[in-house]
């Protein structure tokens, strides 16, 4: 689920989608596998759908297929226990995958946020400079997976995407995943550049997000 975006760039991603029924999810899984089989696709890929409606009347529509892993692959890894990066290397090497579709199950809920060096209060303009502080005290903050290429002392330049890190929580239920990720973000030390950390905390804490109302116009509405 990656509806919360700014400028068509995803900010929050989670699995499973809180607004999608189990029946719709099963049909989407089947459609994605059928699509890959039909075109003879071999490799890592992501099939995207748009979901409309609620309950038994819910529908989904094909949007696109990205023939690669996407930034949000850690939420899938968290809930399935599958190392997708390793798997794509195995496929490229001609090796068989260790599991079949029916062997894969989902455990709990995962949420990922993209921590950007940008100013949401100033039209999301990128922020540049030296990271004076960038980290989290693992003895204080709830554990979250962190995928990042930055440490304190690094320079954030204007020449690349402003994403500093992906931070991913995984818990038995969605409420627990929200709680862990929110606390982890709040307790982070970040200094030297403006980031969207406070905006992420506001999103995760908002009643609409907690209720699972993650629509594509979320930021415009709230």
N, C-alpha and C positions, 0 to 999 in steps of 0.2 A: 504494500500500500504506500503510494508516494504522491498523494494528491497535493500536499502542502508544498507549494513552490513559490519562488519569486523569479520573474523573468524566464519562466519555463525551466528554471534550475531547481532541482529538488532540495529541500531543506530537512524534512523529516521523513523517514521511511520505517515501515514496521511490517512484521509478519506474525500472525496472519492479519489480513485486512479486517478492521473492526466493523466495517459497514457492509461486508459481503457475507452472504449466508453460506453455510457449509455446502449446501447443494450447488450453489453457484461456483464455489471454489473447486469442487470436484469436476464440474463441467469444464472449467477453465484449464485445469490440469490435463484433462483428456484432450482438449482442443490443442493445447501446446504440444503435447506428445504427437498427436496426429499430424500436426503441421510439419514438425521436424521429420517425421517418417515420410510424409508425402513428397518432400523436396529432397530426401536423401541427405539430410544435414548431419554432418559429423563434427563435433566440437562443442565448446561452451557457447551458450546463447541465451538470450532473454526474450521471451514473448510477452508483449504488453497488451492489456485490454482496458477498455473503459467500462465501468459498471454503472447501471442506471436502475433506479427503482428500489423497492424493498420487498422483503418476504418472498412468497411464492411467485410474485410477478416480476421479480428482479431479472434483468437482462444484462448481457455483456456483449461487447463489440470489439473486434480485433482492431488494434491501433498500429502496431509495428513489431518487427522482430529485429533486435540488435544482435549481430553475430559476434558476440563477445560477452565477457563478464561485465557487469555494471557496478557502479560505485556501491550500491546497496547490497552486494552479495553477502556481506557478513551477517545480515539478519536471517538469510536463508541458512547459512552455515550454523548459526546459533540454534535454530529450532529443529534442524535435521541432523546435526552432528556430522555433516558431510563437509570435507575440505574441498571446496570447488576449485581452488587454484591448483591443488594437487591433481584433481581429477582431469582438468583440462590438459595438464602436462602428460598424464597417462594416455589420454585420447590422442594427443599429438604424436605420442611415441608408438601408437598402434596397439597399446595394451587394452585388454578388456576392463570394464569398470567392475568394482568389487560387489556392487549391489544392483538389483533390478528395481524397476519402478515400484513394484508391490512391496519391496523390502524397506522402502523409505517411509518413516513415520515422523510426525511433528511433535515436539515437546515444548510446551510453554509458549511464551510470547517474547519477541525481541523488538527493540526499537533502536534506530540509529539516527543521530543528528549530525549534520555537517557544520563544524565550527569554522566560520569564515573570518578573515581579517577584513571586515567591512562594517560600515555604519548604517544600520537599518533606519536610524532617525534622520539620515541625510541621503535619502534615496538609494541606499545600499551602495554608496560609493566605496571602492576599495580603500583600505588603510595600509600604509607602508611604514617601515621603520625597523628598529631592532627589538626583538623580543627580550625584554629585560627579565621577565619571569614567564615560565610556561611549564606547568606541571600540576600534579595532584598528590597530596599526601595519602598514600594507600592505607595508612593506619587510621585515618579519619573518614575518608570518603568511601562510599560503597563501591565495590569493584565493578568496573566496566571495561570492556575491551576497548583499546585505543589503537587506531591505525593512523600514524602520523609520520611526517618526514622532518619535523621541526623540534628543536630543543631550545632552551633559554640561551640567548646569545646569538641566535641566527638572525639574519636579515630577511625581512619580508619585502620583496621587490615588486614593482608594478608590472613586471613582464610575464607573470604566470598567473594561473588561476589562484584566487585568494583563499582557497580552502587550506586551513591549518591542520585539521584532524577530523577523523570520523570517530565518534564515541558511541559505543553500542552496549546496551543493557540487555540482559536475558533473565527472566524470572518465570516462576510457575504460571503467573497470570499477568494480564495487561496492567493492572493497578500496581503490581510490584515492579514491573519494568519501568513504568512512569516514575515511580517514587525513587528508584535507584538512580535513574538517569538524571532526574532533576537535582537530587542531592549531590551527585558527582559533579555536575556542572557548577552548582553554587559554590562548592568548596574548592574549585580550581584557582590556582594562582595564574593570572594572566596580566601582563603589564608590558607597555611599550607600543602597542598598537590597539586600535579600536576593534572590537569583535562583536559578533552577533550573539554572544553568550546570554546576555540578559533577555534578548528577544526569544531565544530558544527556551529559556526557563519560563517566560511568559506564555509561550505556546503550550508547553507541556502542562502548565498549571491551570490553563483556562478551562472553564466548565465545558465548553463545546468540545475541546480535544478529549477531555476525560470521558465525555459521553460517547466518544467515537465518531463525532460528526466531522470527519476529515474530508472536506470537499475541495475541489480545485480552486474555488474562490475564497478559501479560508482566510487568507491574509487581508483580502479586500473587505470582507465582512467583519472581521474581528480585530 
